[in-house]
Amino acid sequence: MKFIDFKEQLKIFPVFSLSEIKKIDSNFHRRRLNEWQEKGYIKKLIRGYYIFSDLEINENVLFEIANRIYTPSYISFEIALSYFSLIPESIYRITSASTRKTTNFSTPIVEFSYKTLKPTLFFGYNLVEYSQRIFKIACPEKALLDYFYLNPQIKSKDDFESLRINSELFSEQVNENKFLFLAKKFDQKRLINTVNSFWEFMNHA
């Protein structure tokens, strides 16, 4: 298969795998991938996953790539809070929740980090459409809960202040009933105490 034909058939994917290539050409030999890497046509992200070198990288594309290279997963924690403008920092690592083991991938475009949640806690994410593509990201309430759940040291007023939550956007985007409802599904007393303390803090922020 010529590269121009290869690219035409896979151009809709921000990231593609060898298995997806085999679906369009069952006789495809992976040595072609090595040749195209050497020519600068494609880049290897992690084992088995590649992108086209001229791929336009933006936040949406990075989020979909994160979803696809380690499944099941959805965007959460600090990067989701930044996406919703709840925290001011620019995040240089794409953080996701997954039911698989905790891991990190350093790639030519960004670092992808995955943190383990129990299968029973794999909920509370939305499907966001962009350019006829989709990525999964935690709702604001779940992103906060995931963060508190895996950071048990965050529990005091000083800890909450250090997060620098935008109080105005928080009141617009975070629903108290939904926040508490989702928190109860974690079935963890410590988390409920943290959530209650955090909510009281935000009411006076």
Residue, then its C-alpha position, 0 to 999 in steps of 0.5 A: m500500500k502506498f503511503i498516500d492511500f494509507k493516509e487517506q483511509l486513516k486520516i479520520f483517526p488522530v491515533f491509529s493502531l496496527s490492528e486498525i491498519k490490518k482492517i483496511d489491509s490484511n496483508f500490511h507488513r509492519r516494516r512499512l511503519n518503520e520505513w515511514q517513521e524513518k521518512g518522517y511521515i508518522k510518529k510512534l506514540i507508544r507500542g502499537y500506536y502511531i500518529f501522522s507527523d502533520l497531525e494538528i495537536n490541540e486539547n481535544v485531540l490529546f483527550e481522544i488519544a488518551n482515551r484510545i491508547y489505554t482503555p477503558s479510560y476517561i479524562s479526569f483529575e487536574i486536567a479535567l478541572s483545568y478544562f472546565s476552568l475550575i483551576p487556573e494552572s495550565i496542565y502539561r500532563i493528560t491525566s485519566a482514570s482507568t480500571r486498569k493498572t496505574t501507568n504513565f506514557s512519555t510520548p513525543i507530544v505529551e505525557f499521558s498518566y492513568k490512575t486506577l479506579k475500581p470498576t464500580l467507580f468507573f462512572g460520571y463521565n460525559l461524551v464530548e463531540y468535536s469535529q465529528r469525533i468524541f472523547k470521554i471526560a469526567c463531569p466537574e463533580k466527578a473530576l473533583l471526587d476522583y481527585f479527592y479519592l486518590n489524594p486523601q491528604i487533601k482535607s483541610k481549609d489550607d489544602f482547599e485553598s491551595l487548589r485555587i478553585n474559581s469560586e464563581l465558575f464553581s457555583e455555575q458548574v458544580n451542582e451540590n445534589k449531584f456532587l453529594f449523590l456521586a460522592k455517596k456512590f464511592d461508599q467511603k466515609r473519609l471521602i464524604n467528610t472531605v466533600n462536606s468540608f470542601w463544600e462548606f469551604m466553597n460556600h464561604a470562598 
